[in-house]
């Protein structure tokens, strides 16, 4: 990377940003998501497209999964904003660029990006340096999880209104947390104002993946372990739905990668489809809870 490395983002956040850029560069239209800002933020070395994890053929299904996941989340945010929800919380924001790519919609929301202090300070620096800045409606909320800081307390300290509904999103995070930690997060979200919505991604156990996708999962596991951030937790859809119900969330739904493929990649001439392996939990907060 061409910029200051202190507090640089995790390799997984960079990889996701680069795959999103690759979708624009190597996949033919229609593009499911148009995001080259993450590439500008990451500022990789000139040879980044020669990296093994950027192979345009070998990784096409994985980058399709990343862009379909992001597109689903952004469609959800737009839908909820249309219903009057004005708060959007991103847990483990990484190199998310929703605010920069959708300034008209984003400026009508209060967006809270929660992440570790080092990578977030790095991102703030890059946003300023690239001319995007950090507008008043975009709140970068640093949380030192290693010091047991509460993301909830830091969120409120940043101006989050607990009396108003929100969209809360956690993608690419649950696999790094213990199941107890994820259950605690779900309980905290269930205490949000009625009308709030949660979308959380989770990794499936290997035996639930399509056979063609299992080597990719093993490679991802090995890469995560070697970078010091091993995958800890995998969930069956039934297990994740049960956790949501036990936490008090209403109407928990399982959104499969196959469903996202049907929604965003139908009738493509190039046959591009997302890989299996990471699904989504979608749930709401009701006035009386789901208990």
Secondary structure, DSSP 8 states (H G I E B T S, - for coil): --S--TT---HHHHHHHHHHHHHHHHS-SS-S----HHHHHH---TTGGGSGGG-TTTTHHHHHHHHHHHHHHHHHHHHHHHTT--EEEEET-TT--HHHH-HHHHTTSEEEEEE-HHHHHHHHHHHHHTT----TTEEEEE--GGGT--HHHHHHHTT--TTS--EEEE-S-GGGS-HHHHHHHHHHHHTS-TT-EEEEEEE--GGGS-HHHHHHHHHHHHHHHHTT--------HHHHHHHHHHHT-EEEEEE-HHHHHHHHSTT-TT-----SSEEEEEEE--SS---
